[in-house]
Every structure is written in C-alpha cells, then in structure tokens.
Amino acid sequence: MVMSESQNLIDVPIGFSMDIPGLKESLPFAFGSSNNSIPKEQRQKVAVKKDAKKRKVSSLLNTKEEWNVDTLNNYFHKEDVPWILGIPIDIHSEDMLVWPFTKDGQYIVKSGYRVAREIKLAPTRCSNMDKTHAWWKMWWNLNLPPRMKLFGWKMCRNWLSAKSNLVHRGMKIDPTCNYCGRFEESLPHALWTCEKVERVWKLMPSYKLIKESRGHSMMDLLVEFRHKLAKEEFEDAVKPTAHTDQWQAPPIGTYCVHCDAAVQPNQAGVGLGYVWRDWLGNIVFAGMNYIPACCTVTVAEAKAVVAPIQDRPKSLHQSYEIRSDCKLLVDAISANGSSLGDMQPVVNQIKRHPEFSYCTKFCHVKRIQNRCS
C-alpha cells in the first residue's frame, strides 16, 4: 500500500514498495514491515504486523466501501490504525498523484518556487507548513496599514533590495554595508544587526525584550519577536473584529443544517456535529458522531457534511440548505471541476449521495453563526 503526503491512496499490494530497489529512499513515504517502535510524528511508515504482499487496499474495505476496522487491526499496529482510518476513500475515481503544498493538489511553478525558497531560507520551518500558514494568517489580521503589511510580506520573502540580494541577481556591486563598512549587507543585517540600525531599535520601549534575538532570516526574527512580545506589543495589534451577524433564515419551507467538526492535531478522534433547523429557527433534529481516526481539518469538515446527509430525518421531505464554516469545503462543493486535494474523495461522496439532490444551497457561514453545531 502506497500513500501520498496528501493522504490519497494508490491501490497496490501492501508491502509492494519494499520490493523495488531504491524506491524507499526516493519517495517521501515508505510502507512495509518494521520492528522499531517509532512515534507516528517522527516517521512516515505504516508498520505491517504480518506478511500481506498478496492483499490489496480493496480487500481492507467493507461492503459499504469503508475501511474495515477489524481487518486493519489484523494487519497493522494499533497506533497506525487511526491514521489509516483518516484516509478518505473513493473507489469510483482513478488514483492520482498530488502536490501537497497547494489547496487543490495541482503543482504550479509558483508553489514549487515558494517551497524551495522556504527550504533555503529556513529548512527547519519548511518541514511544518502549518506553522507558516498560521503565521501569515496572524500577519494579515494585524491592525496595520496595508502598505506596512505588504512591506512585511516582502521582507519575510527576502524580496527587498539588500545588496546581497542584488548580487545574487547578477549585479556586480560591492556587497559591503555602507553604514558600518564591516559586514555584507544582507536583509537581516540591514534591518536588525547593523550597529547603526541598532540605535534606532533602542528607541523602542520593548527593545530590551528582543535585543538578544538572532535569526537566519527576517521571518525567523519576526516569529521570535512575536513570541517575545505576545503580551506587550502584539496584544494591541491583533484585534479580532467583533461579530454582530445574526442567524439568517432560509426561505420559507426550506430547512437548513449546520455542520462542524472537532479535531485535535496528531491525535486520534474526530467529533462530528450537526443541527437541523426549520425556516423559523426551530431545532428539529441534532446529532453527533465520533470517528476514531486521525485526519486533516478539511477532511473532518467534509465528513461532518456527510453525517447529516446520511442521517437525514425521513420526516424532512422538503429541500434544505447546508451551512459550514469551512470555506475550502464550500468552494470545493460548488466547483464543477475535480480538485486533487485530500478531501476530494469525501466531496465526491457528498455529491453522489441521493439525499444531496434535495440540497438547494451550500453556503459558507462565519464560525460564530455555526456554534450550534
């Protein structure tokens, strides 16, 4: 069994990759037997308890085309089963290769360049892209003028015209700093470590909290500043906007269902919740499901939509709306094309379900409007 980093499945015999010379070393994943007990977070390998070379992924499914938990427990170690259960399955679609650093799984040169640049600027940071995404989400939500946000974005990307960058682009100039005349003018030097610039930083009241900061890049420095100044400086800058939006009723005669998921990163267990309401706002039905799986947030949000569709009360014969606070899922459902993202198999399952034909609208709502689920 071979699985890509975005958790899509390729239906080949389990352990097959172990028979191909060089494959284990050349791919970012490997599967086969293993006697070493290594935490899942530190390895990309599912250990098989017994010989299963003649078995295929299809043999691990039940009659509902879902993972057969008993079969998985027979062939895999207990700590690996939740991760396998979190892999979406769609046997009606062809296997695919995906690029894990874009939302739709499609490789684009811009994304490849960005990942390569992250590796060059901060090798330790690029191994966890979620932290990078969280940083940018925080940055764009700061209460700063747009020009300052754009300048900071260019600064973190090392796109400002420091002398070292100009030399790297082919300009034949002296890279020595004009102010101190001692060191090469890299971006961190020009904006932080140069002794002339240090005089300006000392004018800031909280300089004493960050004066010992050292980073390989300006983004590393800013991330360090953010942690050190979280209470003193960033608390006033990061101001979430107050939500005054109220629940919007669907058209008369139309029901709506609010769906949401609860996920603990890198931990087994996904909670799915949904609430059915009528056009007057009355709760007519609610439910909760638990899946002993490890999966991404988007996959969990997609599964949270499957649950109410499958458990839709028979008394609700009218049309209905689906409401979710996951915009990526809403966009994927609304799109006519097929994405290569890890939640696409679940999206396909939603669209193929007979009850989905009664859905008149799939809309995105703010999280505060989705608290009931």
MOQUISUL-V652654 format. One record per backbone hydrogen bond with DSSP energy under -0.5 kcal/mol. CO is the residue of the C=O (numbers start at 1). NH is the residue of the N-H. If there is no record, write none. Layout:
# MOQUISUL-V652654
co->[CO & CO]
nh->[NH & NH]
This chain:
# MOQUISUL-V652654
co->[2 & 4 & 8 & 10 & 10 & 13 & 15 & 16 & 17 & 19 & 20 & 20 & 22 & 23 & 30 & 32 & 36 & 39 & 40 & 44 & 45 & 46 & 47 & 52 & 52 & 55 & 56 & 57 & 58 & 60 & 62 & 66 & 67 & 68 & 69 & 70 & 71 & 72 & 75 & 77 & 77 & 78 & 80 & 81 & 82 & 82 & 84 & 86 & 90 & 98 & 99 & 102 & 104 & 105 & 108 & 109 & 110 & 111 & 112 & 113 & 114 & 115 & 116 & 117 & 118 & 122 & 122 & 123 & 125 & 128 & 128 & 129 & 130 & 131 & 132 & 133 & 134 & 135 & 136 & 137 & 139 & 142 & 145 & 145 & 146 & 147 & 148 & 149 & 150 & 151 & 152 & 153 & 154 & 155 & 160 & 162 & 162 & 163 & 164 & 165 & 166 & 167 & 171 & 173 & 175 & 177 & 183 & 184 & 185 & 186 & 187 & 188 & 188 & 189 & 194 & 195 & 196 & 197 & 197 & 198 & 200 & 201 & 204 & 205 & 206 & 206 & 207 & 207 & 210 & 217 & 218 & 219 & 220 & 221 & 222 & 223 & 224 & 225 & 227 & 229 & 229 & 233 & 233 & 234 & 237 & 237 & 238 & 242 & 247 & 251 & 255 & 256 & 257 & 258 & 259 & 260 & 262 & 263 & 264 & 269 & 270 & 271 & 272 & 273 & 274 & 275 & 276 & 276 & 277 & 278 & 282 & 282 & 285 & 287 & 289 & 291 & 291 & 293 & 296 & 297 & 298 & 299 & 300 & 301 & 302 & 302 & 303 & 304 & 305 & 306 & 307 & 309 & 313 & 315 & 319 & 320 & 320 & 321 & 322 & 323 & 324 & 325 & 326 & 327 & 328 & 329 & 330 & 331 & 337 & 341 & 343 & 343 & 344 & 345 & 346 & 347 & 348 & 349 & 350 & 353 & 354 & 355 & 356 & 358 & 358 & 361 & 361 & 363 & 366 & 366 & 367 & 368 & 370]
nh->[10 & 7 & 4 & 2 & 12 & 16 & 18 & 19 & 20 & 21 & 23 & 24 & 26 & 27 & 46 & 48 & 38 & 42 & 43 & 30 & 47 & 32 & 77 & 14 & 55 & 14 & 59 & 60 & 61 & 68 & 65 & 62 & 69 & 72 & 73 & 74 & 75 & 76 & 49 & 80 & 81 & 82 & 84 & 85 & 86 & 294 & 87 & 88 & 93 & 100 & 102 & 105 & 340 & 99 & 112 & 113 & 114 & 115 & 116 & 117 & 118 & 119 & 120 & 121 & 122 & 125 & 126 & 127 & 128 & 131 & 132 & 133 & 134 & 135 & 136 & 137 & 138 & 139 & 140 & 141 & 142 & 144 & 148 & 149 & 150 & 151 & 152 & 153 & 154 & 155 & 156 & 157 & 159 & 158 & 162 & 165 & 166 & 167 & 168 & 169 & 171 & 170 & 173 & 175 & 185 & 181 & 177 & 186 & 164 & 190 & 191 & 192 & 193 & 194 & 198 & 199 & 200 & 200 & 201 & 202 & 203 & 204 & 207 & 208 & 209 & 210 & 210 & 211 & 213 & 221 & 222 & 223 & 224 & 225 & 226 & 227 & 228 & 229 & 230 & 233 & 234 & 236 & 237 & 238 & 143 & 239 & 240 & 244 & 249 & 254 & 321 & 277 & 323 & 275 & 325 & 273 & 271 & 265 & 267 & 264 & 291 & 262 & 289 & 260 & 287 & 258 & 284 & 285 & 256 & 281 & 278 & 284 & 276 & 274 & 272 & 270 & 293 & 269 & 300 & 301 & 302 & 303 & 304 & 305 & 305 & 306 & 307 & 308 & 309 & 310 & 311 & 312 & 316 & 317 & 255 & 360 & 361 & 257 & 363 & 259 & 365 & 327 & 330 & 331 & 332 & 333 & 334 & 335 & 339 & 344 & 346 & 347 & 348 & 349 & 350 & 351 & 352 & 353 & 353 & 356 & 357 & 358 & 359 & 320 & 360 & 322 & 363 & 324 & 369 & 370 & 370 & 371 & 373]
